[in-house]
Every structure is written in C-alpha cells, then in structure tokens.
Amino acid sequence: MTEFKDVEREIAGFRRRLVVIGLLVLLAFGGLFARLVVLQVGRHDDLRAQAERNRTAIVPVAPTRGHILDRNGVVLASNYSAYTLEITPSKVGPLDPAIDALSEVIEITPRDRRRFRKLLDESRNFESLPIRTRLSDEEVARFAAQRYRFPGMDIKARLFRYYPQGELGAHVVGYIGRINAAEKTRLEETDDEGNYKGTEYIGKLGIEQSYEAELHGKTGVEQIETSAGGRAVRRLASSKATPGNTVVLSIDARLQKLVEELYGERRGALVALDPKTGEVLAFVSKPTYDPNLFVEGIDQESWTALSESMARPLLNRALRGTYPPGSTYKPFMGLAALETGKRRPGDITNDAGSWTFGGHTYRSHGDGGLGAVDMHRSIVKSSNVYYYALANDMGVDAIHDFMAPLTFGQTTGLDLNGEVRGVLPSQAWKRKAYRRPEHQKWYAGETISLGIGQGYNTFTMLQLAQATSILANNGVKHQPHLALAVEDSVTGERRPVVREPGVNLNYKPENVAIIRRALVGVTQEGTATRVFSGAAYLSGGKTGTAQAVTIGQKSKYNAAALAEYQRDHALYMAFAPADKPTIALALIVENAGWGAEAAAPIARRVFDFWVAGLYPSEADLAHVRAGKGGPPVGKPRPIAEVPDLPAPPSVGGSMAEAAPESAPAPGPVQLAQTRASAVAR
C-alpha cells in the first residue's frame, strides 16, 4: 500500500523550526545590540580613552640641568648637546656579535665596550644605554643608512654634563652619574620619582649632589600620536620641562687654580674663608681628578687607576682627611689659657728643650731650648715646653670644652655632604672609643701631647680654617658655605642663599688681641719671617709640623731614614691683612716636613693674590712646588696679565655648547703612582 507524505505536517514542522531559528537570530541580534549599546553608551568614555591611549603615548621630557658658576661667573659645570648611539639590550639578540657588526659601521673602541658593560651591569635590561657618544654628523648619516640592520639600536640627541675647568675644583663641584637602585628607592620614598621620569642622571658628589634639588629642574611631558608601529607621528599636547636653576658659588676659580698649581703633584688640602661671612674662597684637595670621566660612565680601567692609586685622588682631603694639627693648635691653646685664667700674658715658663712628666721626657727644640718664654714668645718661637705644661694644668676635659665651639672635632655645617668630625678627645670620648676597660681609662700623660696638637687630636683643614676664621673675626663664628646664590632659570632672579647670623663666642677682646699680635709676630720675628719678607701687607699665621708616625722617646726624627709616607706633615694657619682680615686659611702638605718650608710659602702666594692682586712668576710657581721656602722669586705678575686664568663667558656667549673639543678623549686615566698614601684617619 502506497504511503503519501503529510505535506501539511511537514510544513508545520518547518514553520516551527523557522520560528525557533528566527527567535535565535533575534536573540543573537538582541544580544549584539545590547552589547553595542553598552559599548557605545555605557562604556563610551572609557573605551574612547583606551583607544586614545592606544594611539598616543605620554613621553616625559627631561629638564636641562642648571649650571654651576664661581663667584665671578666662571662656568664650572654646564651642558653640551651631542648625538649618542644607544642600545636597548632587551631588543637585541646576543650583544657581542651585534656590537661587532655595529663596529663595522661606527667606530667602537675597547673603552666604549668596557664602559657599556659597566653600565649594563648597573642597569635594567630594558633601559636604553649609550655605546657611543659625541657622534659626528657623518657617523649619524652612516648609521641611519643601515639602521635596518640594527634592531634595538638608535641615535638620540642628548644633553651631556660638561665640566669645562676639568680637574679644577673637582672636589667642590663633584659630578653626576646614572641613578642606581639605592637612589631610585630613595626617590620613591620621597615622592620625587615622578620628577625623574625620563632622567637617568643624578648628582653623586659635591655641589652636584648637595644642590640636586635646585640643579635638576622639573620634568615636563609630551602627548605624542603614534603610528601602528609605535613611531611618533605628531605632538598632540605638551607641558614644557622647567630647566634647573643656576647655583653660584663663593669659590674664586682663579684663586683655586693658583693653589692647585702651587701644590703641583704634592698631596694635601687648603681651605680659605672670608672671616666676615663664612664664604669659602678656595677649597682644594690634591691630587684631584677630572669629573668629565664620570659623565658617560667611567670605564673599568680608569676607575681602577683612580680608586687604587696610593695617592687617593678621589679622597676629598679638605672635607674628609683628618690630621694632627701640630703647632697650629698652639694659638688656640693660648687663647684657652687666657680665657680660663690658667695663664696670664706675662707668666713665664722655662723652656730647657724638654719637659719631664711621670718618668717620660717630652722633647722640644733641640738640646738647648728657648729659655724664658711668655705667652707671646711661646707662639712666635713655637715652644713645645710651654704647651706641655699648659695642657697638663688644664686637663683634657677643659681643653675639649673650650675647643668644641671653635668646631674642632665637630662638623662645621658646610653645604657639602660627607663631612667628618675627626677627634677632639675627652675622657668620655675614650670610654666610648675603646671596648676594653683597661683601654678606656684616661691617663694624665695622654693630655701632655694634646697641647702641641698631637696625641689623639685629628682634625680636618676645614675645621682648622674655621677656627682661624673665628680668631681673625674677633671671636664671631660664621658657618662656612659654598653656595652664594641661586639664579632662577625662568625669571633670571638671583636670590642669595640665606644663612644664619654669626655667633659671638664672647671671648675677651684683649685676649683675642694678644693671640693675634703673637700670630703677626710669627711672620715678623718668628718661624715664618723669611717667607713673608717683603710682603706689602701684614699677616698673622702659625707654622706647624705634625707627626705621621710616632717616634720613640730616645730616638731623633730623621726624615731621610723614613719612608716618604712616614715623614712629618707641614701645616700653616693664617689670616690677612692683619688689622682687618678678608681671608683666613689653613693648609697641609702631606709628608713634606717643616711647615715654614713647605706650607707657609703657599699661604704667602695666596695672600699676595688676594690682598695685593699679584700672581707668582712661573719660576716662583716651580720654586714653591719643589718645597723650597722663602719669599717669592722672580717678578710677580698682575692678575690681569696672567694668561689662561679661568674667566666668565664673553658677553652674549652661551653656557650651553656643542660637544666640546676639550672633553675627555677615549683612553684610561694616566696617574703617576707614588709610594705615598693619604693620612686620613
């Protein structure tokens, strides 16, 4: 029997399926429409912002770092523009083959490779690091033509820090370097991280470090439209970076150069202050270094030469080198005696050439001694016996309490980081300094040598210069400072750096006058007479010779029998002019012997410059560098006639330059290795 299709039933089934499919389609389109509504209405603003972000980039704009000038406008730190070739390690395969290939296009020296490796070790893998700086236009064009071969490498135009005076004042100016992990953490903790976006460098030492907040400036931003490949198409918006401010120092670069020339290859330190203000006029540490070596990242060979040199050029001796003051301490001991009533000006001590206490003999001048000595003569002729007896009468704690306000054994508050205190001993100090009870006790014999600036006494030249400045200013103390003013980069306004007013230590004027007259006597009838012969002004000063090693009680000092670094140090403290001092200083020449022969001649030339406007002859410079005493040889030159002294830029000149020809050329630091080592206890 034949069966026929139920057409109506099939049509009904088809219609049901069609309805279901239609409903599903409607639901799908409904869901899609709802999603579109959400995207177009509900999340419109969010998605629009996200799309904007995908086609734009926010780029930080690093500020131009501020300049550092001396008191006369001489540029000590500035910037120069240059092309640099940089590598982003995360975007490059094996580095060595890539750099080898690059060197076929652009010269890459072994020093460039060493410096790059050092930067790589200190940086994150995704950071862009310079492999070559100061590229010529020809080198830029040559690389651009073959850029496709070097993914992860690019040419960038950058401003580099430049120290146009080279080694001059390096320990004052300091240098900048790449931000390390510890500095990054500190920036994050102080909410300064945002201001260092796009910046890779920060002040590491000196004024560059202590005035970082003024010099750095404010970071700006740019909103850049980018292509699908991430390349910049156009600038959409920008907020300009604010350049760093200019810091003006109290240093006179001409005086600084003179002092550094007078030291030559010798080691030591000199600090000169204006006693009326506390301004630092010269701040010298020798030997020194060229801070330009650190700008692009110092290579390992140069770093090793600097850090392992026995002469220790990286040590800031003026700030961190501590030494026994020797006989330069005697004027302050004399003032202490007068102020505490332990001595009157006319009290006599018999100097027989030695002084015995507790079975120990303390030596003085030769075998004969100086005979009857009062306060004035004790300073002029530098009697040890007078001050052995005085120290014994005063006691260690009384000495400590008088000397501390003069800043001996204290930080002076100078606006450079890293100042050390040295040691101004007391019984309390010794109890803290030593662990074993038998070493903590203070013995009376230990006080004796303090009177002549030996024993546990160790101070910086900054402290000795500060104490000398207080004496020159009749007992009024001003905090030493290097920054005179800050010049606003936007308005050009120069605002003085505000300082605390001077503090009067309330010494009796007649006592200060007695000590100052004796110090003038040193230059007229005492140990520095020959050096200051013929000077056009009167000055006051005190020579000093400090032991680097202890000589046995029964032994006599013989410099020729000692290694060079074991020989005595030469010191001098002084001020000029004698009646109204405008400069006070302290200096040391390490292991150079007698202060009158090696140290006082430097002070004479400094005073000739500052007071009389005279610069030594070339013959005289060589004479002083050789450690020869006496007055100047040859004819001194007026400052205006001396060639090659540091000078400010010409009117209309710019402090921002192209890559300087005098910037350090590739090659390791060349340092004369000496047998000497710094005495920096």
C-alpha positions as semicolon CSV with decimal commas, in nm:
position;residue;x (nm);y (nm);z (nm)
1;M;0,000;0,000;0,000
2;T;0,146;0,330;-0,103
3;E;0,209;0,592;0,177
4;F;0,175;0,963;0,095
5;K;0,371;1,246;0,263
6;D;0,183;1,454;0,513
7;V;0,269;1,784;0,349
8;E;0,081;1,995;0,596
9;R;0,259;1,829;0,886
10;E;0,597;1,890;0,728
11;I;0,510;2,250;0,657
12;A;0,404;2,296;1,019
13;G;0,732;2,145;1,139
14;F;0,928;2,367;0,907
15;R;0,741;2,670;1,034
16;R;0,821;2,572;1,394
17;R;1,187;2,534;1,309
18;L;1,182;2,863;1,124
19;V;1,027;3,034;1,424
20;V;1,292;2,885;1,655
21;I;1,569;2,991;1,421
22;G;1,414;3,335;1,390
23;L;1,393;3,366;1,765
24;L;1,755;3,258;1,800
25;V;1,859;3,510;1,537
26;L;1,657;3,779;1,709
27;L;1,813;3,686;2,041
28;A;2,159;3,696;1,887
29;F;2,099;4,034;1,729
30;G;1,936;4,150;2,051
31;G;2,244;4,047;2,245
32;L;2,467;4,213;1,989
33;F;2,256;4,527;2,001
34;A;2,266;4,526;2,378
35;R;2,645;4,486;2,366
36;L;2,667;4,772;2,120
37;V;2,455;4,986;2,350
38;V;2,687;4,903;2,640
39;L;2,997;4,980;2,436
40;Q;2,859;5,292;2,266
41;V;2,674;5,438;2,562
42;G;2,770;5,274;2,889
43;R;3,145;5,241;2,823
44;H;3,180;5,510;2,560
45;D;3,407;5,737;2,761
46;D;3,620;5,452;2,891
47;L;3,671;5,293;2,550
48;R;3,735;5,625;2,386
49;A;4,009;5,696;2,640
50;Q;4,152;5,348;2,587
51;A;4,157;5,397;2,212
52;E;4,321;5,732;2,265
53;R;4,586;5,568;2,478
54;N;4,649;5,307;2,212
55;R;4,723;5,572;1,951
56;T;4,903;5,814;2,183
57;A;5,199;5,797;2,416
58;I;5,284;6,009;2,719
59;V;5,655;6,087;2,700
60;P;5,842;6,254;2,988
61;V;6,063;6,546;2,891
62;A;6,379;6,565;3,099
63;P;6,472;6,914;3,216
64;T;6,801;7,080;3,128
65;R;7,030;7,069;3,430
66;G;7,127;7,402;3,584
67;H;7,476;7,549;3,563
68;I;7,732;7,591;3,840
69;L;7,932;7,915;3,843
70;D;8,208;8,060;4,058
71;R;8,167;8,398;4,231
72;N;8,281;8,583;3,916
73;G;8,064;8,393;3,668
74;V;8,325;8,138;3,560
75;V;8,141;7,827;3,439
76;L;8,227;7,522;3,648
77;A;7,951;7,292;3,518
78;S;7,734;7,323;3,208
79;N;7,581;7,107;2,935
80;Y;7,660;7,026;2,574
81;S;7,441;6,871;2,307
82;A;7,553;6,564;2,117
83;Y;7,425;6,263;1,926
84;T;7,456;5,935;2,109
85;L;7,419;5,580;1,980
86;E;7,218;5,373;2,226
87;I;7,133;5,006;2,266
88;T;6,830;4,857;2,439
89;P;6,963;4,512;2,542
90;S;6,618;4,350;2,566
91;K;6,556;4,427;2,197
92;V;6,891;4,293;2,077
93;G;6,999;3,932;2,046
94;P;7,346;3,827;2,159
95;L;7,519;4,154;2,239
96;D;7,878;4,081;2,140
97;P;7,801;3,981;1,778
98;A;7,564;4,278;1,749
99;I;7,830;4,521;1,873
100;D;8,088;4,360;1,643
101;A;7,857;4,421;1,347
102;L;7,792;4,776;1,465
103;S;8,165;4,847;1,485
104;E;8,187;4,789;1,110
105;V;7,969;5,097;1,063
106;I;8,059;5,315;1,363
107;E;8,394;5,305;1,543
108;I;8,353;5,132;1,881
109;T;8,670;5,145;2,090
110;P;8,764;4,897;2,364
111;R;8,696;5,176;2,615
112;D;8,345;5,219;2,471
113;R;8,283;4,846;2,519
114;R;8,415;4,846;2,877
115;R;8,205;5,145;2,971
116;F;7,895;4,992;2,811
117;R;7,949;4,666;3,002
118;K;7,981;4,857;3,328
119;L;7,656;5,043;3,257
120;L;7,487;4,716;3,162
121;D;7,585;4,559;3,494
122;E;7,431;4,852;3,682
123;S;7,112;4,890;3,476
124;R;6,790;4,714;3,389
125;N;6,779;4,508;3,069
126;F;6,510;4,723;2,906
127;E;6,693;5,053;2,957
128;S;6,850;5,231;2,664
129;L;7,226;5,253;2,724
130;P;7,486;5,456;2,532
131;I;7,755;5,264;2,348
132;R;7,898;5,575;2,173
133;T;7,858;5,944;2,242
134;R;7,953;6,263;2,058
135;L;7,888;6,115;1,715
136;S;7,980;6,330;1,415
137;D;7,722;6,419;1,151
138;E;7,896;6,177;0,914
139;E;7,866;5,892;1,165
140;V;7,499;5,971;1,222
141;A;7,432;5,960;0,848
142;R;7,629;5,638;0,806
143;F;7,429;5,462;1,078
144;A;7,096;5,598;0,952
145;A;7,161;5,444;0,610
146;Q;7,199;5,097;0,766
147;R;6,968;5,129;1,063
148;Y;6,751;4,840;0,938
149;R;7,037;4,604;1,025
150;F;7,037;4,700;1,391
151;P;6,705;4,650;1,570
152;G;6,718;4,775;1,928
153;M;6,977;5,039;1,841
154;D;6,903;5,404;1,774
155;I;7,052;5,753;1,751
156;K;6,936;6,001;2,013
157;A;7,013;6,368;2,066
158;R;7,102;6,433;2,430
159;L;7,244;6,697;2,657
160;F;7,555;6,587;2,841
161;R;7,709;6,736;3,153
162;Y;8,040;6,908;3,097
163;Y;8,297;7,042;3,341
164;P;8,492;7,298;3,135
165;Q;8,759;7,354;3,401
166;G;8,846;6,984;3,413
167;E;9,021;6,891;3,737
168;L;8,992;7,243;3,879
169;G;8,768;7,237;4,185
170;A;8,654;6,881;4,119
171;H;8,610;6,803;4,489
172;V;8,382;7,106;4,522
173;V;8,176;7,069;4,206
174;G;8,150;6,689;4,217
175;Y;7,988;6,505;3,927
176;I;7,668;6,338;3,811
177;G;7,611;5,971;3,733
178;R;7,338;5,725;3,642
179;I;7,069;5,669;3,904
180;N;7,139;5,346;4,092
181;A;6,899;5,117;4,277
182;A;6,954;5,278;4,618
183;E;6,892;5,626;4,477
184;K;6,580;5,505;4,295
185;T;6,444;5,366;4,623
186;R;6,516;5,695;4,798
187;L;6,339;5,890;4,523
188;E;6,035;5,664;4,557
189;E;6,030;5,714;4,933
190;T;6,039;6,093;4,899
191;D;5,778;6,114;4,620
192;D;6,038;6,253;4,381
193;E;6,024;5,959;4,141
194;G;5,784;6,136;3,904
195;N;6,024;6,425;3,862
196;Y;6,294;6,182;3,747
197;K;6,091;6,015;3,470
198;G;6,295;6,037;3,154
199;T;6,605;6,126;3,355
200;E;6,889;5,881;3,401
201;Y;7,132;6,100;3,594
202;I;7,159;6,247;3,942
203;G;7,423;6,436;4,139
204;K;7,669;6,196;4,300
205;L;7,921;6,416;4,481
206;G;7,994;6,776;4,568
207;I;7,764;7,064;4,480
208;E;7,608;6,843;4,211
209;Q;7,478;6,624;4,493
210;S;7,406;6,869;4,774
211;Y;7,217;7,112;4,546
212;E;7,046;6,844;4,336
213;A;6,700;6,988;4,411
214;E;6,799;7,324;4,260
215;L;7,002;7,192;3,968
216;H;6,770;6,916;3,847
217;G;6,467;7,119;3,736
218;K;6,109;6,997;3,677
219;T;6,025;6,719;3,431
220;G;5,775;6,803;3,156
221;V;5,552;6,574;2,946
222;E;5,450;6,541;2,581
223;Q;5,145;6,361;2,440
224;I;5,251;6,203;2,111
225;E;5,030;6,046;1,843
226;T;5,184;5,720;1,729
227;S;5,152;5,501;1,423
228;A;5,053;5,133;1,431
229;G;5,423;5,055;1,451
230;G;5,466;5,275;1,755
231;R;5,655;5,556;1,582
232;A;5,582;5,920;1,665
233;V;5,354;6,091;1,413
234;R;5,285;6,430;1,572
235;R;5,278;6,608;1,905
236;L;4,927;6,648;2,043
237;A;4,999;6,839;2,363
238;S;5,293;6,926;2,583
239;S;5,390;7,066;2,920
240;K;5,738;7,211;2,900
241;A;6,012;7,099;3,133
242;T;6,147;7,368;3,365
243;P;6,526;7,393;3,347
244;G;6,725;7,359;3,666
245;N;6,844;7,671;3,844
246;T;7,199;7,803;3,833
247;V;7,398;7,773;4,156
248;V;7,656;8,047;4,214
249;L;7,945;7,953;4,442
250;S;8,168;8,164;4,664
251;I;8,478;7,997;4,518
252;D;8,713;8,216;4,314
253;A;8,824;7,988;4,029
254;R;9,139;8,195;3,973
255;L;9,246;8,154;4,335
256;Q;9,152;7,786;4,319
257;K;9,374;7,741;4,014
258;L;9,662;7,922;4,182
259;V;9,651;7,695;4,486
260;E;9,628;7,380;4,276
261;E;9,927;7,499;4,072
262;L;10,124;7,569;4,390
263;Y;10,068;7,214;4,516
264;G;10,172;7,054;4,189
265;E;10,197;6,678;4,236
266;R;10,213;6,700;4,614
267;R;9,931;6,576;4,836
268;G;9,738;6,795;5,075
269;A;9,447;7,031;5,130
270;L;9,377;7,402;5,169
271;V;9,062;7,583;5,279
272;A;9,033;7,962;5,260
273;L;8,739;8,152;5,413
274;D;8,612;8,508;5,434
275;P;8,607;8,552;5,814
276;K;8,333;8,818;5,796
277;T;8,083;8,597;5,612
278;G;8,195;8,232;5,615
279;E;8,218;8,227;5,235
280;V;8,459;7,961;5,108
281;L;8,707;8,131;4,876
282;A;8,917;7,825;4,790
283;F;8,863;7,458;4,870
284;V;9,149;7,245;4,745
285;S;9,222;6,874;4,775
286;K;9,526;6,735;4,597
287;P;9,565;6,520;4,400
288;T;9,238;6,552;4,218
289;Y;9,059;6,401;3,916
290;D;8,866;6,504;3,606
291;P;8,489;6,475;3,672
292;N;8,424;6,455;3,297
293;L;8,538;6,093;3,319
294;F;8,221;6,006;3,510
295;V;7,964;6,176;3,286
296;E;7,926;5,899;3,030
297;G;8,011;5,622;3,275
298;I;8,373;5,565;3,368
299;D;8,541;5,258;3,221
300;Q;8,687;4,993;3,449
301;E;9,050;5,069;3,367
302;S;9,013;5,437;3,455
303;W;8,815;5,355;3,768
304;T;9,083;5,113;3,884
305;A;9,354;5,371;3,823
306;L;9,168;5,626;4,037
307;S;9,042;5,402;4,314
308;E;9,361;5,202;4,365
309;S;9,610;5,487;4,339
310;M;9,818;5,522;4,654
311;A;9,777;5,900;4,621
312;R;9,398;5,857;4,664
313;P;9,278;6,131;4,425
314;L;8,912;6,053;4,499
315;L;8,955;6,138;4,868
316;N;8,831;6,488;4,948
317;R;9,110;6,572;5,190
318;A;8,972;6,916;5,277
319;L;8,643;6,763;5,391
320;R;8,732;6,410;5,496
321;G;9,107;6,399;5,557
322;T;9,190;6,427;5,930
323;Y;9,534;6,515;6,062
324;P;9,704;6,617;6,386
325;P;9,716;6,999;6,378
326;G;10,066;7,018;6,524
327;S;10,181;7,360;6,640
328;T;9,895;7,537;6,457
329;Y;9,694;7,432;6,766
330;K;9,908;7,645;6,999
331;P;9,733;7,981;6,938
332;F;9,402;7,824;7,038
333;M;9,560;7,665;7,344
334;G;9,696;8,010;7,431
335;L;9,351;8,165;7,397
336;A;9,208;7,885;7,613
337;A;9,468;7,958;7,881
338;L;9,382;8,329;7,884
339;E;9,006;8,275;7,881
340;T;9,010;8,014;8,159
341;G;9,263;8,203;8,373
342;K;9,524;7,925;8,358
343;R;9,781;8,171;8,227
344;R;9,837;8,545;8,220
345;P;10,020;8,702;7,924
346;G;10,336;8,763;8,122
347;D;10,357;8,429;8,303
348;I;10,695;8,267;8,234
349;T;10,774;7,903;8,160
350;N;11,135;7,791;8,136
351;D;11,189;7,604;7,809
352;A;11,501;7,392;7,859
353;G;11,442;7,187;7,544
354;S;11,237;6,911;7,705
355;W;10,975;6,853;7,972
356;T;10,952;6,552;8,201
357;F;10,632;6,414;8,348
358;G;10,575;6,075;8,511
359;G;10,916;5,947;8,408
360;H;10,858;6,034;8,041
361;T;11,054;6,306;7,863
362;Y;10,867;6,518;7,608
363;R;11,103;6,687;7,363
364;S;11,101;7,044;7,237
365;H;11,357;7,247;7,041
366;G;11,697;7,080;7,004
367;D;11,907;7,041;7,314
368;G;11,919;7,399;7,440
369;G;11,557;7,510;7,443
370;L;11,422;7,865;7,427
371;G;11,479;7,975;7,785
372;A;11,223;8,206;7,950
373;V;10,901;8,202;7,748
374;D;10,584;8,408;7,797
375;M;10,257;8,378;7,601
376;H;10,372;8,596;7,308
377;R;10,708;8,426;7,268
378;S;10,557;8,078;7,310
379;I;10,364;8,134;6,987
380;V;10,625;8,333;6,794
381;K;10,902;8,081;6,863
382;S;10,667;7,780;6,893
383;S;10,768;7,649;7,236
384;N;10,659;7,291;7,298
385;V;10,751;7,300;7,667
386;Y;10,516;7,594;7,732
387;Y;10,221;7,398;7,594
388;Y;10,315;7,067;7,756
389;A;10,289;7,241;8,093
390;L;9,973;7,429;7,996
391;A;9,793;7,115;7,878
392;N;9,885;6,938;8,200
393;D;9,746;7,228;8,405
394;M;9,421;7,249;8,207
395;G;9,334;6,879;8,174
396;V;9,178;6,702;7,879
397;D;8,814;6,785;7,952
398;A;8,875;7,157;7,994
399;I;9,065;7,159;7,665
400;H;8,780;6,973;7,498
401;D;8,514;7,209;7,628
402;F;8,699;7,517;7,506
403;M;8,789;7,379;7,163
404;A;8,450;7,233;7,069
405;P;8,280;7,572;6,999
406;L;8,571;7,652;6,767
407;T;8,444;7,346;6,569
408;F;8,744;7,125;6,640
409;G;8,616;6,768;6,631
410;Q;8,274;6,891;6,514
411;T;8,106;6,919;6,176
412;T;8,106;7,279;6,056
413;G;7,780;7,255;5,863
414;L;7,942;7,318;5,524
415;D;7,695;7,265;5,238
416;L;7,877;6,958;5,106
417;N;7,776;6,607;5,206
418;G;8,023;6,373;5,373
419;E;8,200;6,598;5,623
420;V;8,375;6,405;5,901
421;R;8,422;6,510;6,262
422;G;8,773;6,398;6,336
423;V;8,862;6,352;6,704
424;L;8,862;6,611;6,983
425;P;8,943;6,382;7,275
426;S;8,789;6,380;7,620
427;Q;8,756;6,121;7,892
428;A;8,401;6,047;7,775
429;W;8,523;6,005;7,416
430;K;8,783;5,749;7,520
431;R;8,529;5,545;7,715
432;K;8,317;5,520;7,401
433;A;8,607;5,466;7,161
434;Y;8,757;5,162;7,336
435;R;8,590;4,841;7,447
436;R;8,835;4,700;7,700
437;P;8,816;4,866;8,044
438;E;9,193;4,900;8,075
439;H;9,196;5,098;7,749
440;Q;8,907;5,323;7,848
441;K;9,091;5,496;8,129
442;W;9,239;5,837;8,054
443;Y;9,598;5,875;8,171
444;A;9,744;6,211;8,268
445;G;10,037;6,162;8,032
446;E;9,798;6,147;7,737
447;T;9,699;6,506;7,799
448;I;10,053;6,641;7,756
449;S;10,084;6,590;7,381
450;L;9,740;6,743;7,320
451;G;9,888;7,085;7,400
452;I;10,107;7,078;7,089
453;G;9,839;6,937;6,859
454;Q;9,945;6,574;6,874
455;G;9,810;6,272;7,061
456;Y;9,452;6,179;6,982
457;N;9,385;6,516;6,812
458;T;9,286;6,474;6,446
459;F;9,101;6,748;6,259
460;T;9,017;6,849;5,903
461;M;9,164;7,153;5,731
462;L;8,809;7,286;5,712
463;Q;8,788;7,279;6,092
464;L;9,128;7,444;6,132
465;A;9,036;7,712;5,878
466;Q;8,707;7,774;6,059
467;A;8,884;7,814;6,394
468;T;9,136;8,051;6,232
469;S;8,850;8,248;6,080
470;I;8,686;8,286;6,422
471;L;9,011;8,417;6,565
472;A;9,051;8,658;6,272
473;N;8,692;8,779;6,326
474;N;8,745;8,853;6,697
475;G;8,552;8,553;6,822
476;V;8,249;8,572;6,591
477;K;8,171;8,243;6,415
478;H;8,005;8,221;6,073
479;Q;7,902;7,890;5,924
480;P;8,123;7,807;5,623
481;H;7,930;7,785;5,298
482;L;7,996;7,736;4,928
483;A;7,669;7,849;4,767
484;L;7,628;8,226;4,742
485;A;7,308;8,244;4,542
486;V;7,062;8,054;4,325
487;E;6,957;8,205;3,992
488;D;6,604;8,117;3,882
489;S;6,606;7,960;3,536
490;V;6,270;8,114;3,442
491;T;6,280;8,467;3,584
492;G;6,656;8,516;3,596
493;E;6,620;8,644;3,951
494;R;6,924;8,578;4,166
495;R;6,833;8,511;4,528
496;P;7,103;8,490;4,796
497;V;7,122;8,168;4,996
498;V;7,002;8,269;5,342
499;R;7,247;8,198;5,624
500;E;7,220;8,216;6,000
501;P;7,377;8,525;6,157
502;G;7,719;8,494;6,313
503;V;7,753;8,364;6,668
504;N;7,970;8,558;6,912
505;L;8,171;8,321;7,131
506;N;8,220;8,610;7,375
507;Y;8,595;8,598;7,412
508;K;8,751;8,893;7,589
509;P;8,874;9,133;7,318
510;E;9,204;9,186;7,497
511;N;9,272;8,811;7,496
512;V;9,199;8,778;7,125
513;A;9,424;9,077;7,059
514;I;9,714;8,914;7,248
515;I;9,692;8,600;7,034
516;R;9,655;8,792;6,708
517;R;9,958;9,010;6,787
518;A;10,160;8,696;6,852
519;L;10,049;8,550;6,519
520;V;10,164;8,865;6,342
521;G;10,490;8,822;6,530
522;V;10,532;8,478;6,372
523;T;10,558;8,646;6,029
524;Q;10,780;8,932;6,150
525;E;11,016;8,775;6,403
526;G;10,926;8,409;6,424
527;T;10,918;8,088;6,225
528;A;10,761;8,242;5,910
529;T;10,971;8,561;5,894
530;R;11,172;8,460;5,589
531;V;10,866;8,352;5,392
532;F;10,685;8,685;5,441
533;S;10,987;8,905;5,387
534;G;10,898;9,196;5,158
535;A;10,521;9,143;5,169
536;A;10,320;9,461;5,102
537;Y;10,086;9,381;5,392
538;L;10,097;9,240;5,742
539;S;9,954;8,896;5,809
540;G;9,926;8,666;6,106
541;G;9,998;8,296;6,097
542;K;10,136;7,989;6,269
543;T;10,355;7,717;6,127
544;G;10,300;7,356;6,223
545;T;10,475;7,023;6,183
546;A;10,270;6,716;6,268
547;Q;10,391;6,360;6,310
548;A;10,259;6,098;6,072
549;V;10,414;5,822;6,285
550;T;10,526;5,817;6,648
551;I;10,900;5,848;6,712
552;G;11,041;5,662;7,013
553;Q;11,129;5,859;7,326
554;K;11,503;5,804;7,281
555;S;11,501;5,844;6,904
556;K;11,550;6,156;6,696
557;Y;11,347;6,237;6,388
558;N;11,539;6,169;6,067
559;A;11,330;6,224;5,755
560;A;11,589;6,061;5,529
561;A;11,564;5,735;5,724
562;L;11,186;5,715;5,691
563;A;10,965;5,609;5,404
564;E;10,807;5,911;5,238
565;Y;10,458;5,846;5,376
566;Q;10,600;5,826;5,731
567;R;10,752;6,173;5,724
568;D;10,605;6,470;5,907
569;H;10,324;6,681;5,763
570;A;10,372;7,054;5,700
571;L;10,089;7,285;5,814
572;Y;10,012;7,656;5,824
573;M;9,715;7,860;5,952
574;A;9,693;8,232;5,877
575;F;9,488;8,544;5,805
576;A;9,545;8,872;5,617
577;P;9,556;9,168;5,626
578;A;9,643;9,162;5,995
579;D;9,429;9,460;6,100
580;K;9,111;9,383;5,902
581;P;9,132;9,027;5,770
582;T;8,948;8,946;5,447
583;I;9,085;8,593;5,419
584;A;9,168;8,319;5,670
585;L;9,309;7,981;5,573
586;A;9,452;7,652;5,686
587;L;9,657;7,415;5,476
588;I;9,858;7,096;5,491
589;V;10,119;6,944;5,262
590;E;10,137;6,576;5,345
591;N;10,473;6,427;5,444
592;A;10,653;6,746;5,338
593;G;10,834;6,822;5,664
594;W;10,859;7,163;5,826
595;G;10,560;7,397;5,794
596;A;10,774;7,706;5,734
597;E;10,943;7,542;5,434
598;A;10,657;7,363;5,259
599;A;10,326;7,512;5,380
600;A;10,380;7,880;5,465
601;P;10,511;7,963;5,113
602;I;10,175;7,857;4,968
603;A;9,993;8,090;5,207
604;R;10,224;8,379;5,111
605;R;10,133;8,344;4,741
606;V;9,763;8,312;4,827
607;F;9,774;8,637;5,027
608;D;9,973;8,811;4,752
609;F;9,693;8,717;4,514
610;W;9,400;8,805;4,739
611;V;9,535;9,116;4,912
612;A;9,782;9,260;4,660
613;G;9,641;9,132;4,328
614;L;9,965;8,955;4,232
615;Y;10,021;8,616;4,068
616;P;10,353;8,429;4,106
617;S;10,603;8,412;3,824
618;E;10,648;8,078;3,651
619;A;10,983;8,045;3,826
620;D;10,820;8,107;4,162
621;L;10,547;7,850;4,098
622;A;10,817;7,591;4,030
623;H;11,008;7,710;4,339
624;V;10,707;7,651;4,568
625;R;10,614;7,319;4,405
626;A;10,966;7,200;4,480
627;G;10,904;7,264;4,851
628;K;11,153;7,548;4,875
629;G;11,087;7,813;5,138
630;G;11,145;8,184;5,139
631;P;10,983;8,483;4,968
632;P;10,879;8,488;4,602
633;V;11,145;8,452;4,333
634;G;11,110;8,632;4,002
635;K;10,872;8,919;3,941
636;P;10,509;8,863;4,045
637;R;10,253;8,936;3,772
638;P;9,938;9,147;3,799
639;I;9,641;8,912;3,779
640;A;9,512;9,081;3,463
641;E;9,835;8,992;3,279
642;V;9,827;8,619;3,357
643;P;9,715;8,410;3,057
644;D;9,478;8,115;3,078
645;L;9,316;8,207;3,409
646;P;8,952;8,093;3,433
647;A;8,719;8,364;3,302
648;P;8,341;8,401;3,267
649;P;8,180;8,365;2,921
650;S;8,203;8,668;2,696
651;V;7,903;8,899;2,684
652;G;7,633;8,734;2,476
653;G;7,807;8,398;2,493
654;S;7,616;8,082;2,579
655;M;7,692;7,836;2,854
656;A;7,525;7,552;2,659
657;E;7,764;7,435;2,393
658;A;7,809;7,169;2,132
659;A;8,031;6,876;2,217
660;P;8,349;7,042;2,345
661;E;8,683;6,964;2,189
662;S;8,833;6,956;2,537
663;A;8,600;6,684;2,659
664;P;8,795;6,375;2,764
665;A;8,913;6,167;2,474
666;P;8,892;5,788;2,497
667;G;9,170;5,634;2,698
668;P;9,242;5,535;3,055
669;V;9,330;5,778;3,327
670;Q;9,704;5,829;3,347
671;L;9,811;5,861;3,707
672;A;10,161;5,871;3,842
673;Q;10,170;5,601;4,104
674;T;10,351;5,716;4,413
675;R;10,464;5,542;4,725
676;A;10,262;5,782;4,933
677;S;9,930;5,718;5,098
678;A;9,691;5,970;5,245
679;V;9,686;6,024;5,617
680;A;9,310;6,022;5,659
681;R;9,238;5,884;5,997
